[in-house]
Amino acid sequence: MNLNYTEADNKFRKEIKDFIRDNLSQEAQKRVSNGGKYTKDEIIKWQKDLFKAGKFAYNWPKEYGGCNWTPMQRYIFDQETAFANTPQIVPFGVTMVGPVIIEFGTKKQKEKFLPKILNSEHWWCQGYSEPGSGSDLASLQTKALSDGNNYIINGTKTWTTLAQYADWMFCLVRTNTEAKPQEGISFLLIDMNTKGIKVEPIITLDDSHEINTVYLEDVVVPKENLIYQENKGWTVAKYLLSHERTSIAQVARSKSAIKKLKYIASQETYDNKPLISNIRFRDKLTELEMDMHALEYSELRILSEEAKGTAPGPEASFLKIRGSELQQKISELTLEAVGYFGLLKTNESQTEKSNEYFPGPEYATNTGADYLNLRKTTIYGGSNEIQKNILSKMVLGL
């Protein structure tokens, strides 16, 4: 594996930096660097600007409107956007269901959905987890009964991220109750404006509205919205999860978070001594950085294999495990670094507005909320316990 950047790589990096400089508000960047959030409109504008510049859908083939970037170009893009605190691309459309439609969809489905994913006209959400089916996804109970040219859907989906904004949901449903659990599942695309769908918010420990419960009661879905074959949805779901788990690692964003942590630790405290001067804290920070370097090299090895045409296998589970654990560790040490300021929160914590009302230093804004929010990383996308079982089976043969 050659870790040296080529002249073309360096030229591409400059191109991405210039694009960020010319298209992203410095005011918004500063707000987010200090714990604020991007609004939905800001995220959509960013995605549309990327699309217009040919820098969106970097994991799609060029024939479908994607960038067709090399693994190294994707790596550089992730690095530069993370260091610049740009809006994160909402993954449900372009990263998850988009590749699924490309791989398994009909020509009509590709023509209908792919352009609207590319131009951010459609906002997607994921209908996988249920009140009694999370990590054991094959036990899901949402039923789809055949009714002529339609399915009639009844059931409940939960932990549905950003469903309050979604136009469409890709959903796993049970179409056969007699077969083995994995063999009776189908993958459907559901219009969220369909009669019988109700979205109710779940307010999390950090006081944010990010996830929801979605109730489906006698929801009529055309059979033309079935992806691949009836009762073969598990095949599609596994394909999608390999894309999701690789992205969950968030290596570049974690590197950016460590950079901010170092800045916080360098600020003077009440005794005029920055926290970075404390040897015990430096030990923790050094250990964190070493773990980060190890994870990054693992990601680079996977990218190297991708460049040779090898798709990620059990490595995706490893990235998910270590990446999610590191996100939590970084948030824990950041909370330790800001001290009692981590107990404070903005007066508008449930909104997407700025942090102007935070009573502490800017760098500490929402640190406590971020710590609470990141407790979920080791659970979603398939809990880390499940990922370890996958590695045990696929790598060790146990």
N, C-alpha and C positions, 0 to 999 in steps of 0.2 A: 504494500500500500504506500503510494507516494503522497506525502503530506505537503509537498511544495506547491504553491499556487503558480499556475501558468500566467503568461502575459494576458491571455484571454480572460482568465479568472479575475485578475486585477482590474481589467477594463470593465468587466461586468459588475464588479463591486462598486466601482466609481459611478457606473450608470444607475445603480440602485440608490446610492447615496444622493446623487443629483435629483433623482425622481422624488425621494422623500423630502428633500429640501424645498423643491418647487411645488409640492402638492399637499403638504400637511401643515396645518396651522401651528405655529410655535407656541401660541397661547394654549391650545389644546394639549400639545405635547407636555408643556410644563405642568398643566393641571393634572394630567395622568401620572406624570413622574412623581407628583406629590400626593398620590393616593386617590385622585379623582377617577371618574369613569367617562368613557366615550359614550355619547348618546347614540341611539339607533340611527338617526339621520347622519351623524358623523361617520359611523361604520359603513353605511350604505354608500355615502359619497366616496369614501376611501376605496371601497371595492369597485365602484363604477370607474373611478380614475385609473385603477390598476387594469381593469378590463380594456378601457380605451387605449391604454399604453401597451397592451399585449403582455401584461405581467400578472394576469389572473389565471387561475386554474392551471398552476404549474405542474400538476400531476396528471393532466389530460393530454391525450395525443393531439397533435396540431390539426388533424383532419376534423376534430370536433370543436375547434376553437381554443384549444389549450396552448400553453407555451412550448411544450415539448422540451423543457429544460433538462439538462444533465443533472444527475444527483448532486454534483458539486455546486451547480448554479442554484439549486433549491436550498442547499446548505448555506450558501452565501446570502441569499435572500432572507432566510430565516434569521441569520445572525444580524444583518443590518436593520431589519425591521424591529427586532427585539431591542437592540441597543438604542434605537431611536424612539422607542415606546409608541410605535404606530398602533392603530387599532388592530386587534387580532381578527383575521378573517374568520367569519362564522363558518364552522366546519361542516354543518349538517348538509348543506347543499353541495358545495364544490368539492369538499374532501371526502364525504361519505356517500351520499346517494348518487352524485354525479358519476363517479367511476363505476358504480353498480349498474346504472342505466346504460353506460357505454359498453360494459361487459355482457350484460344479460338482457338488456331492453330490446324491444322491437324497433324497427325503423320509425314507425309512427310515434312511439314513446320518445325516442331520441329527438325527433323533430319538434315534438311538443314541449318537452321539459328542458333539454339542455340549453337552448338559447336564453331561457328565462332564468336559469341558474347563473349563466355567465354574466348577464347584465343586472343581476341582483333584483330582478322583478319579483321573483319568488323567494320568500323566506321559509326555510324548512325546519322541522323539528323531528325528533326521533321517538317513535312509539315502540319501545322494547320492554322496559321494566313494567311490572305490575305490582300491586300491593302484596301479593304472595309469590312473586317470581322476579327475582333480581339477578343474583349471580347464577342461580339455577334457572336460566332463561328458558330451557326446554320445557319447563313446567307451566308455561304461560297458559291462561285460560280464556282470553278474549276470543270469542267464536265468530266465524264467518260462515253463514249458511248460504248455500247456493239457491238463487231465486231467478231462474231464467238467465238473462244477460247480466245480472247483478249479484253482489254478495250483500247480505244483511249482517251488519256488524254489531255485536253487543259485548261490552266489557269495559275495563278501566285500565288506563296507562298512568304511571306515576313517575315522579322525578323528571318530568318532561321539560327539558331546558328550553327556555325562550318560546314556549308554546303560545304565550300571550301575544307574540308578534307574528306567528307562523301563518303562512298561506296554505302550506301543504305539510303533511306528515307521512314519512315512510314508516310502515307499521308491520309488525309480525302478528299474525292471527292464526288461530287453529281452524283448519279446514277439514281435519279428519281426527275424530276422537277415538277411533279403533286402532290406529297404527301406533308404533312406538313414538314416544313424545317428539323426537327430532324429525320423524318422517311425516308428521301430520300438520306441519307449519307452512304457511304461505307468506309471501312478501307483497304487501299492497301499498299503493300510493293513494292517500286520502286527502281530498280537498277539505281544508279546515272550516270552510264556510258551509259545509253540508249540514242539513237539518239533523238534529239529534246529537251534535257535538257540544259539550260544555267544558270550558276550561276554568279551573279554580286555582288560585295562587297558593303556593306553599311558601311562607315566609321563613327563611332560614335563620340560624343563630346570629348571623351578622346583620340581621334586620333587612336583608335584601330580598327582592322578588326576582328570582332567576329561574326557579323551577315551578312546576305545576302538576296538578292532577287533571287528566283528561278523561271525561266520561263519554262513552259512545253508546247511545241507545237507539237501536233500530236504524243505524246509519247505512244508507244505500250507497254502495260503491260499485261503479261499472267494472265488469270483469276485464275490460281492456286496460285497467290500471293494475292488473296482476303482473308482477315482474317474474320472468323465467316461467316456471311451471307450477301448477297447483301441487301443494305438499312438498315442494322442493325449496321452500324458503330458508331452510337451515343452511343450505349450500350458499345462498346469497348472503345470509347473515354473517357467516364465517368470513366470507370475502370482505365484507364491509368492515368487520371488526379488526382485521389485520391492518387496514388503513387507519382506523381510529386509534388503536393502541400505539402505533408508531408515533402519531402526532401528539398523544397524551404526554409523552416523555418531556416535551417542552424544554429541550436542552438549551436552546438559545435564550429563551425567556428566563430560565433559571440563572444563566450566566449574567444576564442583565440585572437580576435581582441581587446576586452576590456583589456586583459592582455598587449597587445602591447601598447594600449593607455595609460595605467598606467605607462609603462616604458617611453614613450615619455614625459609625464607630470612630471616625476621625474628628467628630465634633467635640468641642470642649464640654465637660460635664460641670457639675456644681463645684468641684474642687479644682477646676481648670486643667484636669487631666483627661485627655480623650480615652475612650474605652479601649481603643486599639493598643494602648500602652499596657493594658492588663494582660499578663502572660497567660492566664487561664482562658481569657476570651480569645486570645490569638491562637491558642491550641485548638479551640473549637472551630474557629474560622479556617485554620489550616486544614484540619480534617475534612471540613466541608468542601474546600477547594479541591483537595485530592480526590474525593469521591466524584466531584463534578468533572474533573479531568478524565477519570476512568470511564464515566458514562459517555462523555463526548467521544472518546476513542472508540468505544463500542458502537456508537452511532456512525462514526466514520467507517468502521469496518463493514457495517451493513450497507452504507452508501457505496462502498467500493464493490461489494457483491452485486448491488443493483446495477452499477455501471457495466457489469459483465452480463447482465440480463437475468440475474437470479432474484426472484421475489423473496421478500422477508418471510421467514417461517416462525419457529419458536422464538427467534430473536426479538420479535415484536412484543412478546410477553415479557421478556427480560427488560426491554426498554421501558415498558409500562411500569413494571415493579420499581425499578431503581429511580426512574424519572419522577414518579409520583411521591416516592419516599423522600427524595431530595427536595422537592417543592415544599413538603411539610417541614423538613429540617431547616430550610432557609427561613421560612416564616417564623419558626420557633426562635431562632437566633436573632432575627430582626426584632421580634417582640421583646426579647431580653435586652437588646441594644437600646430601644427607646424607653424602657422602663415604665414608669407609671403613665406616660403619655399613651401607652397602648390601651389603657382603660377608657380613654376618651373616644368619642365618636362625633361626627358632624351632626348638625341639627336636621340634615336632609338625607339621612342615611338610606332611606328607601327610594330615593330619586336618583336620576342620572346627572344631577347638577354638580356644580363645582364644590370645592372644599373651603370656600371663603369663610365659613362659620366655625371652622375647627379652631379650638382655643389654644392648641399647642403649636410646636414648630411644624412648618410645612412638611418636612421629611417624615414626620410621624403620623400624618393623616391616614386614618383607616387601617393602621397597622394591626390593631386588634381584630378588626372586622376581617381583614385578609387572612389572619391566622385561623379564625373560626371557619371561614369559607373553604380553606384548603384542607380541612379535615376530610373532605369528601374524595380527594384525589385517589386514595388507595382503594376506594370502593367502586367508583363509576368505571365504565368501560370493561367491566368484569373485575371483581375484587382481586386483590393481590394474592389471596389464598387460592383462588381459582387459577390464576396465572401460574402459580407454583405447581399446582396439579398438572397443568398443561405441560410445563417444562419437565416435570417428573416423567410423564408419559412419553413425550416426543423425543426428549434428549436422553434420559436414563433408561427408558423402556420399562418403567415400573408400573 
